Amino acid sequence: MGHSRAEKALSRKRILAAAATRIREAGLDGISVGELMKSVNLTHGGFYGHFESRAHLIAAALEQDWPKV
């Protein structure tokens, strides 16, 4: 059974938010696709339904609005 567009969009937002947080905490080398997907309760294989690669994920995460510190 497939997921609705709204569900997929929400999952992508969760992935990006978690990735942006992880990048802030650990830098670009501190992000693992497997660990990231586990942290948002999604499968590693599901990652590729949202992003072509880890590099595409990082580029999209870096485009997110960063909170002002």
CHARMM-style PDB file with segment names, atoms N, HN, CA, C and O in Angstrom:
ATOM      1  N   MET     1       0.841  -1.176   0.000  1.00  0.00      PROA
ATOM      2  CA  MET     1       0.000   0.000   0.000  1.00  0.00      PROA
ATOM      3  C   MET     1       0.888   1.241   0.000  1.00  0.00      PROA
ATOM      4  O   MET     1       1.840   1.319   0.776  1.00  0.00      PROA
ATOM      5  N   GLY     2       0.590   2.200  -0.851  1.00  0.00      PROA
ATOM      6  HN  GLY     2      -0.184   2.137  -1.481  1.00  0.00      PROA
ATOM      7  CA  GLY     2       1.385   3.410  -0.969  1.00  0.00      PROA
ATOM      8  C   GLY     2       1.035   4.441   0.094  1.00  0.00      PROA
ATOM      9  O   GLY     2       0.094   4.284   0.872  1.00  0.00      PROA
ATOM     10  N   HSD     3       1.813   5.475   0.092  1.00  0.00      PROA
ATOM     11  HN  HSD     3       2.577   5.603  -0.540  1.00  0.00      PROA
ATOM     12  CA  HSD     3       1.594   6.568   1.026  1.00  0.00      PROA
ATOM     13  C   HSD     3       1.066   7.768   0.251  1.00  0.00      PROA
ATOM     14  O   HSD     3       1.405   7.964  -0.916  1.00  0.00      PROA
ATOM     15  N   SER     4       0.238   8.563   0.907  1.00  0.00      PROA
ATOM     16  HN  SER     4      -0.038   8.403   1.855  1.00  0.00      PROA
ATOM     17  CA  SER     4      -0.293   9.751   0.247  1.00  0.00      PROA
ATOM     18  C   SER     4       0.804  10.790   0.074  1.00  0.00      PROA
ATOM     19  O   SER     4       1.853  10.719   0.715  1.00  0.00      PROA
ATOM     20  N   ARG     5       0.551  11.738  -0.787  1.00  0.00      PROA
ATOM     21  HN  ARG     5      -0.300  11.796  -1.307  1.00  0.00      PROA
ATOM     22  CA  ARG     5       1.511  12.823  -0.995  1.00  0.00      PROA
ATOM     23  C   ARG     5       1.745  13.591   0.304  1.00  0.00      PROA
ATOM     24  O   ARG     5       2.869  13.995   0.603  1.00  0.00      PROA
ATOM     25  N   ALA     6       0.687  13.785   1.063  1.00  0.00      PROA
ATOM     26  HN  ALA     6      -0.226  13.456   0.821  1.00  0.00      PROA
ATOM     27  CA  ALA     6       0.803  14.524   2.330  1.00  0.00      PROA
ATOM     28  C   ALA     6       1.693  13.766   3.311  1.00  0.00      PROA
ATOM     29  O   ALA     6       2.514  14.370   4.001  1.00  0.00      PROA
ATOM     30  N   GLU     7       1.530  12.446   3.373  1.00  0.00      PROA
ATOM     31  HN  GLU     7       0.862  11.955   2.813  1.00  0.00      PROA
ATOM     32  CA  GLU     7       2.364  11.632   4.266  1.00  0.00      PROA
ATOM     33  C   GLU     7       3.823  11.673   3.819  1.00  0.00      PROA
ATOM     34  O   GLU     7       4.727  11.775   4.648  1.00  0.00      PROA
ATOM     35  N   LYS     8       4.048  11.594   2.522  1.00  0.00      PROA
ATOM     36  HN  LYS     8       3.314  11.512   1.848  1.00  0.00      PROA
ATOM     37  CA  LYS     8       5.413  11.627   2.003  1.00  0.00      PROA
ATOM     38  C   LYS     8       6.056  12.989   2.279  1.00  0.00      PROA
ATOM     39  O   LYS     8       7.228  13.062   2.647  1.00  0.00      PROA
ATOM     40  N   ALA     9       5.289  14.059   2.099  1.00  0.00      PROA
ATOM     41  HN  ALA     9       4.337  14.000   1.800  1.00  0.00      PROA
ATOM     42  CA  ALA     9       5.811  15.400   2.368  1.00  0.00      PROA
ATOM     43  C   ALA     9       6.158  15.563   3.842  1.00  0.00      PROA
ATOM     44  O   ALA     9       7.176  16.167   4.179  1.00  0.00      PROA
ATOM     45  N   LEU    10       5.316  15.028   4.721  1.00  0.00      PROA
ATOM     46  HN  LEU    10       4.489  14.537   4.448  1.00  0.00      PROA
ATOM     47  CA  LEU    10       5.583  15.105   6.156  1.00  0.00      PROA
ATOM     48  C   LEU    10       6.836  14.306   6.515  1.00  0.00      PROA
ATOM     49  O   LEU    10       7.654  14.760   7.316  1.00  0.00      PROA
ATOM     50  N   SER    11       6.985  13.136   5.935  1.00  0.00      PROA
ATOM     51  HN  SER    11       6.321  12.768   5.285  1.00  0.00      PROA
ATOM     52  CA  SER    11       8.183  12.324   6.183  1.00  0.00      PROA
ATOM     53  C   SER    11       9.436  13.059   5.716  1.00  0.00      PROA
ATOM     54  O   SER    11      10.454  13.051   6.408  1.00  0.00      PROA
ATOM     55  N   ARG    12       9.369  13.683   4.562  1.00  0.00      PROA
ATOM     56  HN  ARG    12       8.542  13.689   4.000  1.00  0.00      PROA
ATOM     57  CA  ARG    12      10.526  14.425   4.044  1.00  0.00      PROA
ATOM     58  C   ARG    12      10.894  15.568   4.991  1.00  0.00      PROA
ATOM     59  O   ARG    12      12.073  15.803   5.253  1.00  0.00      PROA
ATOM     60  N   LYS    13       9.886  16.279   5.503  1.00  0.00      PROA
ATOM     61  HN  LYS    13       8.928  16.088   5.289  1.00  0.00      PROA
ATOM     62  CA  LYS    13      10.138  17.368   6.445  1.00  0.00      PROA
ATOM     63  C   LYS    13      10.799  16.846   7.719  1.00  0.00      PROA
ATOM     64  O   LYS    13      11.715  17.474   8.250  1.00  0.00      PROA
ATOM     65  N   ARG    14      10.332  15.695   8.206  1.00  0.00      PROA
ATOM     66  HN  ARG    14       9.588  15.185   7.774  1.00  0.00      PROA
ATOM     67  CA  ARG    14      10.926  15.095   9.404  1.00  0.00      PROA
ATOM     68  C   ARG    14      12.379  14.715   9.161  1.00  0.00      PROA
ATOM     69  O   ARG    14      13.240  14.944  10.010  1.00  0.00      PROA
ATOM     70  N   ILE    15      12.645  14.134   7.996  1.00  0.00      PROA
ATOM     71  HN  ILE    15      11.945  13.949   7.306  1.00  0.00      PROA
ATOM     72  CA  ILE    15      14.017  13.746   7.648  1.00  0.00      PROA
ATOM     73  C   ILE    15      14.910  14.979   7.581  1.00  0.00      PROA
ATOM     74  O   ILE    15      16.011  14.983   8.132  1.00  0.00      PROA
ATOM     75  N   LEU    16      14.437  16.025   6.904  1.00  0.00      PROA
ATOM     76  HN  LEU    16      13.543  16.021   6.456  1.00  0.00      PROA
ATOM     77  CA  LEU    16      15.243  17.240   6.763  1.00  0.00      PROA
ATOM     78  C   LEU    16      15.492  17.923   8.103  1.00  0.00      PROA
ATOM     79  O   LEU    16      16.595  18.406   8.359  1.00  0.00      PROA
ATOM     80  N   ALA    17      14.482  17.966   8.948  1.00  0.00      PROA
ATOM     81  HN  ALA    17      13.586  17.574   8.740  1.00  0.00      PROA
ATOM     82  CA  ALA    17      14.650  18.590  10.267  1.00  0.00      PROA
ATOM     83  C   ALA    17      15.678  17.816  11.088  1.00  0.00      PROA
ATOM     84  O   ALA    17      16.544  18.413  11.728  1.00  0.00      PROA
ATOM     85  N   ALA    18      15.580  16.496  11.068  1.00  0.00      PROA
ATOM     86  HN  ALA    18      14.876  16.012  10.548  1.00  0.00      PROA
ATOM     87  CA  ALA    18      16.533  15.673  11.814  1.00  0.00      PROA
ATOM     88  C   ALA    18      17.938  15.819  11.240  1.00  0.00      PROA
ATOM     89  O   ALA    18      18.913  15.875  11.989  1.00  0.00      PROA
ATOM     90  N   ALA    19      18.045  15.879   9.914  1.00  0.00      PROA
ATOM     91  HN  ALA    19      17.252  15.833   9.305  1.00  0.00      PROA
ATOM     92  CA  ALA    19      19.353  16.027   9.275  1.00  0.00      PROA
ATOM     93  C   ALA    19      19.970  17.377   9.615  1.00  0.00      PROA
ATOM     94  O   ALA    19      21.160  17.454   9.921  1.00  0.00      PROA
ATOM     95  N   ALA    20      19.175  18.439   9.566  1.00  0.00      PROA
ATOM     96  HN  ALA    20      18.209  18.377   9.317  1.00  0.00      PROA
ATOM     97  CA  ALA    20      19.687  19.776   9.885  1.00  0.00      PROA
ATOM     98  C   ALA    20      20.182  19.828  11.330  1.00  0.00      PROA
ATOM     99  O   ALA    20      21.226  20.416  11.613  1.00  0.00      PROA
ATOM    100  N   THR    21      19.436  19.215  12.234  1.00  0.00      PROA
ATOM    101  HN  THR    21      18.588  18.738  12.004  1.00  0.00      PROA
ATOM    102  CA  THR    21      19.848  19.174  13.638  1.00  0.00      PROA
ATOM    103  C   THR    21      21.149  18.410  13.789  1.00  0.00      PROA
ATOM    104  O   THR    21      22.059  18.853  14.489  1.00  0.00      PROA
ATOM    105  N   ARG    22      21.238  17.263  13.133  1.00  0.00      PROA
ATOM    106  HN  ARG    22      20.498  16.902  12.564  1.00  0.00      PROA
ATOM    107  CA  ARG    22      22.448  16.434  13.233  1.00  0.00      PROA
ATOM    108  C   ARG    22      23.665  17.150  12.644  1.00  0.00      PROA
ATOM    109  O   ARG    22      24.763  17.061  13.193  1.00  0.00      PROA
ATOM    110  N   ILE    23      23.476  17.849  11.546  1.00  0.00      PROA
ATOM    111  HN  ILE    23      22.584  17.922  11.100  1.00  0.00      PROA
ATOM    112  CA  ILE    23      24.580  18.598  10.945  1.00  0.00      PROA
ATOM    113  C   ILE    23      25.060  19.675  11.905  1.00  0.00      PROA
ATOM    114  O   ILE    23      26.265  19.866  12.068  1.00  0.00      PROA
ATOM    115  N   ARG    24      24.132  20.382  12.543  1.00  0.00      PROA
ATOM    116  HN  ARG    24      23.153  20.228  12.411  1.00  0.00      PROA
ATOM    117  CA  ARG    24      24.519  21.412  13.514  1.00  0.00      PROA
ATOM    118  C   ARG    24      25.290  20.808  14.673  1.00  0.00      PROA
ATOM    119  O   ARG    24      26.240  21.411  15.169  1.00  0.00      PROA
ATOM    120  N   GLU    25      24.889  19.620  15.107  1.00  0.00      PROA
ATOM    121  HN  GLU    25      24.116  19.130  14.704  1.00  0.00      PROA
ATOM    122  CA  GLU    25      25.517  18.982  16.271  1.00  0.00      PROA
ATOM    123  C   GLU    25      26.861  18.333  15.947  1.00  0.00      PROA
ATOM    124  O   GLU    25      27.805  18.430  16.731  1.00  0.00      PROA
ATOM    125  N   ALA    26      26.947  17.674  14.798  1.00  0.00      PROA
ATOM    126  HN  ALA    26      26.180  17.595  14.161  1.00  0.00      PROA
ATOM    127  CA  ALA    26      28.112  16.831  14.528  1.00  0.00      PROA
ATOM    128  C   ALA    26      28.856  17.170  13.240  1.00  0.00      PROA
ATOM    129  O   ALA    26      29.869  16.541  12.935  1.00  0.00      PROA
ATOM    130  N   GLY    27      28.378  18.141  12.487  1.00  0.00      PROA
ATOM    131  HN  GLY    27      27.555  18.652  12.735  1.00  0.00      PROA
ATOM    132  CA  GLY    27      29.032  18.483  11.233  1.00  0.00      PROA
ATOM    133  C   GLY    27      28.610  17.564  10.097  1.00  0.00      PROA
ATOM    134  O   GLY    27      27.856  16.612  10.298  1.00  0.00      PROA
ATOM    135  N   LEU    28      29.098  17.857   8.922  1.00  0.00      PROA
ATOM    136  HN  LEU    28      29.710  18.630   8.758  1.00  0.00      PROA
ATOM    137  CA  LEU    28      28.703  17.107   7.723  1.00  0.00      PROA
ATOM    138  C   LEU    28      29.102  15.639   7.780  1.00  0.00      PROA
ATOM    139  O   LEU    28      28.381  14.783   7.267  1.00  0.00      PROA
ATOM    140  N   ASP    29      30.230  15.341   8.392  1.00  0.00      PROA
ATOM    141  HN  ASP    29      30.815  16.036   8.809  1.00  0.00      PROA
ATOM    142  CA  ASP    29      30.676  13.950   8.472  1.00  0.00      PROA
ATOM    143  C   ASP    29      29.942  13.163   9.557  1.00  0.00      PROA
ATOM    144  O   ASP    29      30.081  11.942   9.635  1.00  0.00      PROA
ATOM    145  N   GLY    30      29.174  13.840  10.382  1.00  0.00      PROA
ATOM    146  HN  GLY    30      29.061  14.832  10.319  1.00  0.00      PROA
ATOM    147  CA  GLY    30      28.499  13.175  11.493  1.00  0.00      PROA
ATOM    148  C   GLY    30      27.119  12.662  11.159  1.00  0.00      PROA
ATOM    149  O   GLY    30      26.386  12.239  12.052  1.00  0.00      PROA
ATOM    150  N   ILE    31      26.746  12.691   9.887  1.00  0.00      PROA
ATOM    151  HN  ILE    31      27.342  13.035   9.161  1.00  0.00      PROA
ATOM    152  CA  ILE    31      25.405  12.248   9.510  1.00  0.00      PROA
ATOM    153  C   ILE    31      25.472  10.931   8.736  1.00  0.00      PROA
ATOM    154  O   ILE    31      26.139  10.825   7.706  1.00  0.00      PROA
ATOM    155  N   SER    32      24.774   9.951   9.255  1.00  0.00      PROA
ATOM    156  HN  SER    32      24.233  10.038  10.091  1.00  0.00      PROA
ATOM    157  CA  SER    32      24.674   8.632   8.631  1.00  0.00      PROA
ATOM    158  C   SER    32      23.227   8.427   8.187  1.00  0.00      PROA
ATOM    159  O   SER    32      22.300   8.646   8.968  1.00  0.00      PROA
ATOM    160  N   VAL    33      23.035   8.016   6.957  1.00  0.00      PROA
ATOM    161  HN  VAL    33      23.788   7.839   6.323  1.00  0.00      PROA
ATOM    162  CA  VAL    33      21.681   7.803   6.442  1.00  0.00      PROA
ATOM    163  C   VAL    33      20.932   6.794   7.308  1.00  0.00      PROA
ATOM    164  O   VAL    33      19.780   7.027   7.675  1.00  0.00      PROA
ATOM    165  N   GLY    34      21.573   5.685   7.633  1.00  0.00      PROA
ATOM    166  HN  GLY    34      22.509   5.496   7.335  1.00  0.00      PROA
ATOM    167  CA  GLY    34      20.916   4.658   8.442  1.00  0.00      PROA
ATOM    168  C   GLY    34      20.485   5.169   9.806  1.00  0.00      PROA
ATOM    169  O   GLY    34      19.355   4.938  10.236  1.00  0.00      PROA
ATOM    170  N   GLU    35      21.388   5.862  10.481  1.00  0.00      PROA
ATOM    171  HN  GLU    35      22.306   6.049  10.131  1.00  0.00      PROA
ATOM    172  CA  GLU    35      21.063   6.395  11.816  1.00  0.00      PROA
ATOM    173  C   GLU    35      20.006   7.488  11.724  1.00  0.00      PROA
ATOM    174  O   GLU    35      19.114   7.567  12.570  1.00  0.00      PROA
ATOM    175  N   LEU    36      20.102   8.327  10.705  1.00  0.00      PROA
ATOM    176  HN  LEU    36      20.826   8.264  10.018  1.00  0.00      PROA
ATOM    177  CA  LEU    36      19.131   9.394  10.512  1.00  0.00      PROA
ATOM    178  C   LEU    36      17.734   8.815  10.324  1.00  0.00      PROA
ATOM    179  O   LEU    36      16.786   9.242  10.983  1.00  0.00      PROA
ATOM    180  N   MET    37      17.609   7.850   9.432  1.00  0.00      PROA
ATOM    181  HN  MET    37      18.379   7.503   8.897  1.00  0.00      PROA
ATOM    182  CA  MET    37      16.299   7.262   9.162  1.00  0.00      PROA
ATOM    183  C   MET    37      15.749   6.536  10.382  1.00  0.00      PROA
ATOM    184  O   MET    37      14.546   6.576  10.638  1.00  0.00      PROA
ATOM    185  N   LYS    38      16.614   5.879  11.129  1.00  0.00      PROA
ATOM    186  HN  LYS    38      17.591   5.846  10.920  1.00  0.00      PROA
ATOM    187  CA  LYS    38      16.178   5.219  12.361  1.00  0.00      PROA
ATOM    188  C   LYS    38      15.655   6.248  13.357  1.00  0.00      PROA
ATOM    189  O   LYS    38      14.684   5.985  14.067  1.00  0.00      PROA
ATOM    190  N   SER    39      16.292   7.419  13.415  1.00  0.00      PROA
ATOM    191  HN  SER    39      17.081   7.633  12.839  1.00  0.00      PROA
ATOM    192  CA  SER    39      15.887   8.448  14.368  1.00  0.00      PROA
ATOM    193  C   SER    39      14.501   9.021  14.076  1.00  0.00      PROA
ATOM    194  O   SER    39      13.852   9.556  14.974  1.00  0.00      PROA
ATOM    195  N   VAL    40      14.045   8.913  12.829  1.00  0.00      PROA
ATOM    196  HN  VAL    40      14.573   8.479  12.099  1.00  0.00      PROA
ATOM    197  CA  VAL    40      12.708   9.397  12.478  1.00  0.00      PROA
ATOM    198  C   VAL    40      11.743   8.234  12.212  1.00  0.00      PROA
ATOM    199  O   VAL    40      10.675   8.414  11.628  1.00  0.00      PROA
ATOM    200  N   ASN    41      12.148   7.037  12.658  1.00  0.00      PROA
ATOM    201  HN  ASN    41      13.016   6.891  13.133  1.00  0.00      PROA
ATOM    202  CA  ASN    41      11.317   5.828  12.560  1.00  0.00      PROA
ATOM    203  C   ASN    41      10.917   5.477  11.130  1.00  0.00      PROA
ATOM    204  O   ASN    41       9.783   5.077  10.866  1.00  0.00      PROA
ATOM    205  N   LEU    42      11.870   5.633  10.217  1.00  0.00      PROA
ATOM    206  HN  LEU    42      12.791   5.958  10.432  1.00  0.00      PROA
ATOM    207  CA  LEU    42      11.670   5.225   8.837  1.00  0.00      PROA
ATOM    208  C   LEU    42      12.786   4.271   8.446  1.00  0.00      PROA
ATOM    209  O   LEU    42      13.810   4.192   9.124  1.00  0.00      PROA
ATOM    210  N   THR    43      12.586   3.548   7.353  1.00  0.00      PROA
ATOM    211  HN  THR    43      11.754   3.612   6.802  1.00  0.00      PROA
ATOM    212  CA  THR    43      13.577   2.566   6.943  1.00  0.00      PROA
ATOM    213  C   THR    43      14.688   3.207   6.117  1.00  0.00      PROA
ATOM    214  O   THR    43      14.489   4.230   5.462  1.00  0.00      PROA
ATOM    215  N   HSD    44      15.854   2.586   6.163  1.00  0.00      PROA
ATOM    216  HN  HSD    44      16.017   1.755   6.695  1.00  0.00      PROA
ATOM    217  CA  HSD    44      16.991   3.040   5.370  1.00  0.00      PROA
ATOM    218  C   HSD    44      16.631   3.031   3.891  1.00  0.00      PROA
ATOM    219  O   HSD    44      16.972   3.966   3.166  1.00  0.00      PROA
ATOM    220  N   GLY    45      15.955   2.000   3.440  1.00  0.00      PROA
ATOM    221  HN  GLY    45      15.677   1.241   4.029  1.00  0.00      PROA
ATOM    222  CA  GLY    45      15.554   1.908   2.036  1.00  0.00      PROA
ATOM    223  C   GLY    45      14.580   2.999   1.632  1.00  0.00      PROA
ATOM    224  O   GLY    45      14.582   3.440   0.483  1.00  0.00      PROA
ATOM    225  N   GLY    46      13.747   3.439   2.568  1.00  0.00      PROA
ATOM    226  HN  GLY    46      13.746   3.081   3.501  1.00  0.00      PROA
ATOM    227  CA  GLY    46      12.785   4.501   2.291  1.00  0.00      PROA
ATOM    228  C   GLY    46      13.439   5.841   2.006  1.00  0.00      PROA
ATOM    229  O   GLY    46      12.830   6.723   1.401  1.00  0.00      PROA
ATOM    230  N   PHE    47      14.670   5.985   2.440  1.00  0.00      PROA
ATOM    231  HN  PHE    47      15.164   5.268   2.932  1.00  0.00      PROA
ATOM    232  CA  PHE    47      15.421   7.214   2.211  1.00  0.00      PROA
ATOM    233  C   PHE    47      15.432   7.582   0.733  1.00  0.00      PROA
ATOM    234  O   PHE    47      15.281   8.750   0.373  1.00  0.00      PROA
ATOM    235  N   TYR    48      15.612   6.583  -0.113  1.00  0.00      PROA
ATOM    236  HN  TYR    48      15.735   5.634   0.180  1.00  0.00      PROA
ATOM    237  CA  TYR    48      15.779   6.823  -1.544  1.00  0.00      PROA
ATOM    238  C   TYR    48      14.472   7.199  -2.246  1.00  0.00      PROA
ATOM    239  O   TYR    48      14.487   7.566  -3.422  1.00  0.00      PROA
ATOM    240  N   GLY    49      13.369   7.114  -1.552  1.00  0.00      PROA
ATOM    241  HN  GLY    49      13.358   6.816  -0.597  1.00  0.00      PROA
ATOM    242  CA  GLY    49      12.112   7.641  -2.076  1.00  0.00      PROA
ATOM    243  C   GLY    49      12.026   9.150  -1.906  1.00  0.00      PROA
ATOM    244  O   GLY    49      11.169   9.806  -2.497  1.00  0.00      PROA
ATOM    245  N   HSD    50      12.925   9.692  -1.091  1.00  0.00      PROA
ATOM    246  HN  HSD    50      13.621   9.159  -0.610  1.00  0.00      PROA
ATOM    247  CA  HSD    50      12.939  11.123  -0.808  1.00  0.00      PROA
ATOM    248  C   HSD    50      14.148  11.840  -1.408  1.00  0.00      PROA
ATOM    249  O   HSD    50      14.048  12.998  -1.814  1.00  0.00      PROA
ATOM    250  N   PHE    51      15.287  11.152  -1.462  1.00  0.00      PROA
ATOM    251  HN  PHE    51      15.368  10.211  -1.132  1.00  0.00      PROA
ATOM    252  CA  PHE    51      16.538  11.766  -1.902  1.00  0.00      PROA
ATOM    253  C   PHE    51      17.303  10.806  -2.800  1.00  0.00      PROA
ATOM    254  O   PHE    51      17.232   9.591  -2.617  1.00  0.00      PROA
ATOM    255  N   GLU    52      18.038  11.349  -3.771  1.00  0.00      PROA
ATOM    256  HN  GLU    52      18.095  12.337  -3.920  1.00  0.00      PROA
ATOM    257  CA  GLU    52      18.829  10.517  -4.661  1.00  0.00      PROA
ATOM    258  C   GLU    52      20.068   9.967  -3.962  1.00  0.00      PROA
ATOM    259  O   GLU    52      20.536   8.871  -4.272  1.00  0.00      PROA
ATOM    260  N   SER    53      20.592  10.741  -3.015  1.00  0.00      PROA
ATOM    261  HN  SER    53      20.213  11.631  -2.763  1.00  0.00      PROA
ATOM    262  CA  SER    53      21.838  10.355  -2.362  1.00  0.00      PROA
ATOM    263  C   SER    53      22.007  11.125  -1.064  1.00  0.00      PROA
ATOM    264  O   SER    53      21.237  12.039  -0.766  1.00  0.00      PROA
ATOM    265  N   ARG    54      23.018  10.749  -0.299  1.00  0.00      PROA
ATOM    266  HN  ARG    54      23.643  10.007  -0.542  1.00  0.00      PROA
ATOM    267  CA  ARG    54      23.362  11.458   0.934  1.00  0.00      PROA
ATOM    268  C   ARG    54      23.724  12.907   0.611  1.00  0.00      PROA
ATOM    269  O   ARG    54      23.369  13.820   1.357  1.00  0.00      PROA
ATOM    270  N   ALA    55      24.427  13.116  -0.496  1.00  0.00      PROA
ATOM    271  HN  ALA    55      24.715  12.374  -1.102  1.00  0.00      PROA
ATOM    272  CA  ALA    55      24.807  14.471  -0.904  1.00  0.00      PROA
ATOM    273  C   ALA    55      23.580  15.337  -1.175  1.00  0.00      PROA
ATOM    274  O   ALA    55      23.561  16.512  -0.810  1.00  0.00      PROA
ATOM    275  N   HSD    56      22.562  14.770  -1.807  1.00  0.00      PROA
ATOM    276  HN  HSD    56      22.578  13.815  -2.103  1.00  0.00      PROA
ATOM    277  CA  HSD    56      21.330  15.522  -2.060  1.00  0.00      PROA
ATOM    278  C   HSD    56      20.628  15.847  -0.744  1.00  0.00      PROA
ATOM    279  O   HSD    56      20.079  16.937  -0.587  1.00  0.00      PROA
ATOM    280  N   LEU    57      20.641  14.918   0.193  1.00  0.00      PROA
ATOM    281  HN  LEU    57      21.087  14.032   0.066  1.00  0.00      PROA
ATOM    282  CA  LEU    57      20.061  15.170   1.516  1.00  0.00      PROA
ATOM    283  C   LEU    57      20.774  16.337   2.187  1.00  0.00      PROA
ATOM    284  O   LEU    57      20.128  17.258   2.687  1.00  0.00      PROA
ATOM    285  N   ILE    58      22.088  16.301   2.200  1.00  0.00      PROA
ATOM    286  HN  ILE    58      22.613  15.553   1.795  1.00  0.00      PROA
ATOM    287  CA  ILE    58      22.858  17.353   2.863  1.00  0.00      PROA
ATOM    288  C   ILE    58      22.582  18.705   2.210  1.00  0.00      PROA
ATOM    289  O   ILE    58      22.401  19.702   2.909  1.00  0.00      PROA
ATOM    290  N   ALA    59      22.546  18.748   0.889  1.00  0.00      PROA
ATOM    291  HN  ALA    59      22.693  17.938   0.321  1.00  0.00      PROA
ATOM    292  CA  ALA    59      22.261  20.004   0.194  1.00  0.00      PROA
ATOM    293  C   ALA    59      20.882  20.534   0.586  1.00  0.00      PROA
ATOM    294  O   ALA    59      20.728  21.728   0.843  1.00  0.00      PROA
ATOM    295  N   ALA    60      19.892  19.664   0.634  1.00  0.00      PROA
ATOM    296  HN  ALA    60      20.018  18.694   0.425  1.00  0.00      PROA
ATOM    297  CA  ALA    60      18.536  20.083   1.006  1.00  0.00      PROA
ATOM    298  C   ALA    60      18.481  20.507   2.470  1.00  0.00      PROA
ATOM    299  O   ALA    60      17.803  21.481   2.797  1.00  0.00      PROA
ATOM    300  N   ALA    61      19.169  19.807   3.348  1.00  0.00      PROA
ATOM    301  HN  ALA    61      19.720  19.015   3.082  1.00  0.00      PROA
ATOM    302  CA  ALA    61      19.173  20.150   4.773  1.00  0.00      PROA
ATOM    303  C   ALA    61      19.835  21.502   4.992  1.00  0.00      PROA
ATOM    304  O   ALA    61      19.390  22.277   5.839  1.00  0.00      PROA
ATOM    305  N   LEU    62      20.888  21.793   4.244  1.00  0.00      PROA
ATOM    306  HN  LEU    62      21.249  21.163   3.557  1.00  0.00      PROA
ATOM    307  CA  LEU    62      21.575  23.071   4.394  1.00  0.00      PROA
ATOM    308  C   LEU    62      20.735  24.245   3.892  1.00  0.00      PROA
ATOM    309  O   LEU    62      20.984  25.394   4.256  1.00  0.00      PROA
ATOM    310  N   GLU    63      19.758  23.957   3.070  1.00  0.00      PROA
ATOM    311  HN  GLU    63      19.555  23.024   2.774  1.00  0.00      PROA
ATOM    312  CA  GLU    63      18.864  25.006   2.569  1.00  0.00      PROA
ATOM    313  C   GLU    63      17.752  25.330   3.549  1.00  0.00      PROA
ATOM    314  O   GLU    63      17.024  26.304   3.356  1.00  0.00      PROA
ATOM    315  N   GLN    64      17.608  24.535   4.593  1.00  0.00      PROA
ATOM    316  HN  GLN    64      18.199  23.744   4.750  1.00  0.00      PROA
ATOM    317  CA  GLN    64      16.562  24.753   5.596  1.00  0.00      PROA
ATOM    318  C   GLN    64      16.813  26.056   6.351  1.00  0.00      PROA
ATOM    319  O   GLN    64      17.952  26.510   6.457  1.00  0.00      PROA
ATOM    320  N   ASP    65      15.752  26.648   6.869  1.00  0.00      PROA
ATOM    321  HN  ASP    65      14.826  26.279   6.783  1.00  0.00      PROA
ATOM    322  CA  ASP    65      15.903  27.832   7.706  1.00  0.00      PROA
ATOM    323  C   ASP    65      16.572  27.430   9.003  1.00  0.00      PROA
ATOM    324  O   ASP    65      16.095  26.543   9.711  1.00  0.00      PROA
ATOM    325  N   TRP    66      17.657  28.074   9.306  1.00  0.00      PROA
ATOM    326  HN  TRP    66      18.044  28.794   8.731  1.00  0.00      PROA
ATOM    327  CA  TRP    66      18.398  27.798  10.530  1.00  0.00      PROA
ATOM    328  C   TRP    66      17.923  28.761  11.603  1.00  0.00      PROA
ATOM    329  O   TRP    66      17.729  29.945  11.327  1.00  0.00      PROA
ATOM    330  N   PRO    67      17.733  28.278  12.815  1.00  0.00      PROA
ATOM    331  CA  PRO    67      17.303  29.197  13.884  1.00  0.00      PROA
ATOM    332  C   PRO    67      18.420  30.184  14.194  1.00  0.00      PROA
ATOM    333  O   PRO    67      19.605  29.856  14.131  1.00  0.00      PROA
ATOM    334  N   LYS    68      18.011  31.395  14.530  1.00  0.00      PROA
ATOM    335  HN  LYS    68      17.048  31.662  14.581  1.00  0.00      PROA
ATOM    336  CA  LYS    68      18.999  32.407  14.899  1.00  0.00      PROA
ATOM    337  C   LYS    68      19.494  32.130  16.296  1.00  0.00      PROA
ATOM    338  O   LYS    68      18.710  31.862  17.206  1.00  0.00      PROA
ATOM    339  N   VAL    69      20.796  32.194  16.461  1.00  0.00      PROA
ATOM    340  HN  VAL    69      21.434  32.411  15.722  1.00  0.00      PROA
ATOM    341  CA  VAL    69      21.407  31.893  17.751  1.00  0.00      PROA
ATOM    342  C   VAL    69      21.814  33.173  18.433  1.00  0.00      PROA
ATOM    343  OT1 VAL    69      22.351  33.138  19.540  1.00  0.00      PROA
TER     344      VAL     69
END
